[in-house]
Amino acid sequence: MLRFLFNPRHALILLILFLIYAAVWAIHPVDIKDWALENALTALFVVFLILTHRRMPLTNISYTCIFVFLCLHTVGAHYTYSLVPYNDWSTKFFGRPLDPILGWQRNNFDRVVHFLFGFLLAYPIREVFLRVAGAKGIWGYYLPLDLTMSFSMVYELIEWAAAVVFGGDLGQAYVGSQGDPWDAQKDMALASLGALISMGIVAFINWKFDKNFGAEFRDSLSVKQDIGPLGEKKLREMLRQETPRA
């Protein structure tokens, strides 16, 4: 497994595996319209990763996290999230349905995937913040959490918009609220919890093995005097520097 993780062709292998995997799950989906709607963002995301790979390739760990999440989402898209038969799978392999064991009263596959959205994707988001924005210290952990929460909120808005636009059974299948009026809030909370746990694990590892962890953390909280915000002083300087018009 570790040898595969260090393989220089790791990202390409994962892409090929995912395309094959997605093609198999594209066969006879439960609701073809919902399947197409669910996979629209997935297709755009995969294309984005391909186009940005040369300019900013992510680490193999980040690509693996993304791969696992997309595989789970593909299953949800095939069945629609509310109808994923994980109880049948549990009964087949372990002799008992999963819901009674965990005390669940509804199909919670969507809740699990929302949690894993935060848990798995916060890491690659952190990588982008570190490499593009130069985030350090606390900001290398808080900003990925914050952006994951924002993405979760945006996705819930997309679901709401799709339900309004398409309506009917398609809108209900895409939202997958299963009659829960607090479904969106719970989904966002689980995504936030997943991201929080993920960043907590990364912070613990860095605290344990990075000798500069404490100094970098403290420096990230210090005031940078050479960088002024757009307040009244900065605005006055900009107005004084403005070239008079003829």
C-alpha positions in Angstrom: 0.0 0.0 0.0 2.8 2.4 0.9 4.7 1.6 -2.2 1.6 2.5 -4.3 1.2 5.7 -2.3 4.8 6.8 -3.3 4.2 5.8 -6.9 4.9 8.8 -9.3 1.9 7.6 -11.4 -0.4 7.5 -8.4 -2.7 10.3 -9.6 -3.0 8.8 -13.1 -3.7 5.3 -11.7 -6.4 6.7 -9.4 -8.0 8.6 -12.3 -8.1 5.5 -14.5 -9.6 3.4 -11.6 -12.2 6.1 -10.9 -13.3 6.3 -14.5 -13.7 2.6 -14.7 -15.5 2.6 -11.3 -17.8 5.4 -12.3 -18.6 3.7 -15.7 -19.7 0.5 -13.8 -21.9 2.5 -11.5 -23.4 4.3 -14.4 -25.1 1.1 -15.6 -28.8 1.2 -14.9 -29.0 3.8 -12.1 -32.2 3.9 -10.1 -33.1 7.4 -11.4 -31.2 8.5 -14.5 -32.1 12.1 -14.1 -30.9 12.3 -10.5 -27.8 10.4 -11.5 -27.0 13.0 -14.2 -27.7 15.8 -11.8 -25.6 14.3 -9.0 -22.6 13.7 -11.3 -22.6 17.1 -13.0 -20.5 18.6 -10.3 -18.3 15.5 -10.1 -17.5 15.7 -13.8 -16.6 19.4 -13.5 -14.4 18.7 -10.4 -12.6 15.8 -12.1 -11.9 18.0 -15.2 -10.7 20.8 -13.0 -8.2 18.4 -11.3 -7.0 17.2 -14.6 -6.5 20.7 -16.0 -4.6 21.9 -12.9 -2.5 18.8 -12.4 0.6 20.0 -14.3 0.6 23.5 -12.8 -0.1 22.4 -9.3 -0.1 18.7 -8.7 -1.4 17.7 -5.3 0.2 15.2 -3.0 -0.7 11.5 -3.4 -2.4 11.6 0.0 -4.7 14.4 -1.2 -5.6 12.6 -4.4 -6.3 9.5 -2.4 -8.7 11.4 -0.1 -10.5 12.9 -3.1 -10.7 9.5 -4.8 -12.3 7.8 -1.8 -14.9 10.6 -1.4 -15.8 10.5 -5.1 -16.2 6.8 -5.0 -18.7 7.1 -2.2 -20.5 9.9 -3.9 -20.8 7.7 -7.1 -22.6 5.0 -5.1 -25.0 7.6 -3.8 -25.6 8.9 -7.3 -26.4 5.4 -8.6 -29.1 4.6 -6.1 -30.0 8.2 -5.0 -28.7 8.9 -1.5 -32.0 8.1 0.2 -32.1 4.6 -1.3 -28.6 3.2 -0.9 -29.2 -0.4 0.3 -26.5 -0.6 2.9 -28.8 -2.5 5.2 -29.1 -5.2 2.6 -25.3 -5.3 2.2 -24.9 -5.5 6.0 -27.4 -8.3 6.2 -25.7 -10.3 3.4 -22.2 -10.1 4.9 -22.8 -9.9 8.6 -26.3 -11.4 9.0 -27.9 -8.2 10.5 -29.0 -4.8 9.1 -26.9 -1.8 10.1 -29.7 0.6 11.1 -30.9 -1.3 14.3 -27.3 -1.7 15.4 -26.5 2.0 15.2 -30.0 3.1 16.3 -30.7 4.9 13.0 -34.3 5.7 12.1 -33.6 6.8 8.5 -31.2 6.0 5.6 -28.1 7.8 6.8 -25.8 7.2 3.8 -26.0 10.8 2.9 -25.1 11.9 6.4 -22.0 9.6 6.4 -20.9 11.1 3.1 -21.4 14.6 4.3 -19.2 13.8 7.3 -16.6 12.3 5.0 -16.8 15.3 2.7 -15.3 17.3 5.5 -13.0 14.7 6.9 -11.5 13.7 3.5 -11.5 17.0 1.6 -10.2 19.3 4.3 -6.7 17.8 3.8 -6.4 18.7 0.1 -8.0 22.1 0.8 -5.3 22.7 3.5 -2.6 21.7 1.0 -3.9 24.4 -1.4 -3.9 27.0 1.3 -0.4 26.2 2.3 1.0 26.2 -1.2 -1.0 29.0 -2.9 -1.9 31.4 0.0 1.1 30.6 2.1 -1.0 29.9 5.2 1.0 29.1 8.3 0.3 28.2 11.9 -3.3 28.4 13.0 -4.4 29.7 9.6 -3.2 26.4 8.0 -5.9 24.6 10.1 -8.6 27.2 10.5 -8.9 28.3 6.9 -9.4 24.7 5.5 -12.1 24.2 8.2 -13.7 27.5 7.3 -13.7 26.8 3.5 -15.0 23.2 4.0 -17.9 24.7 5.9 -18.4 27.3 3.2 -18.4 24.6 0.5 -20.9 22.6 2.5 -23.2 25.6 2.7 -22.9 26.3 -1.0 -23.8 22.7 -1.8 -26.9 22.9 0.3 -27.9 26.1 -1.6 -27.3 24.3 -4.8 -29.6 21.5 -3.6 -32.2 24.0 -2.7 -32.0 25.7 -6.1 -32.2 22.4 -7.9 -35.3 21.4 -5.9 -36.9 24.7 -6.8 -36.0 24.5 -10.5 -36.7 20.9 -11.1 -39.3 20.2 -8.4 -41.3 17.0 -8.2 -39.6 13.6 -7.6 -36.3 14.7 -9.1 -36.0 17.7 -6.8 -36.9 15.5 -3.8 -34.4 12.8 -4.8 -31.6 15.3 -5.2 -32.2 17.0 -1.9 -32.7 13.7 -0.1 -34.1 15.3 3.1 -36.4 12.3 3.8 -38.8 14.6 5.5 -36.3 16.1 8.0 -36.8 19.9 8.1 -33.3 20.2 9.6 -31.6 18.1 7.0 -29.4 20.9 5.6 -28.3 22.1 9.0 -27.4 18.5 10.1 -25.5 17.9 6.8 -23.4 21.1 7.3 -22.8 20.3 10.9 -21.5 16.8 10.0 -19.2 18.2 7.3 -17.9 20.7 9.7 -17.3 18.0 12.3 -15.4 15.9 9.8 -13.2 18.8 8.8 -12.6 19.6 12.4 -11.5 16.1 13.2 -9.3 16.0 10.1 -7.5 19.2 11.0 -7.2 18.1 14.6 -5.4 14.9 13.4 -3.1 16.9 11.1 -2.3 19.4 13.9 -1.5 16.6 16.4 0.9 15.0 13.9 2.6 18.3 13.3 2.8 19.1 17.0 4.3 15.6 17.6 6.9 15.6 14.9 7.5 19.2 13.7 10.0 21.0 16.0 8.9 24.4 14.6 5.2 23.8 15.3 5.0 26.1 18.4 7.1 28.9 17.0 5.1 28.9 13.7 1.8 28.8 15.6 2.8 31.8 17.8 4.1 33.7 14.8 0.8 33.2 12.9 -1.0 35.1 15.7 1.4 38.0 15.8 0.4 41.4 14.3 2.3 42.1 11.1 3.1 45.8 11.3 4.2 46.1 7.6 0.8 45.1 6.3 -1.9 47.7 6.7 -5.6 47.0 6.2 -7.8 49.2 4.0 -8.8 51.4 7.0 -8.9 55.2 7.3 -5.1 55.6 7.3 -4.6 53.4 4.2 -7.4 55.2 2.4 -5.9 58.6 3.2 -2.5 57.4 1.8 -4.2 56.1 -1.4 -6.1 59.4 -1.9 -2.9 61.4 -1.5 -1.0 59.3 -4.0 -3.8 59.6 -6.6 -2.6 61.4 -9.7 -4.7 64.5 -10.3 -6.8 64.3 -13.5 -6.2 66.8 -16.3 
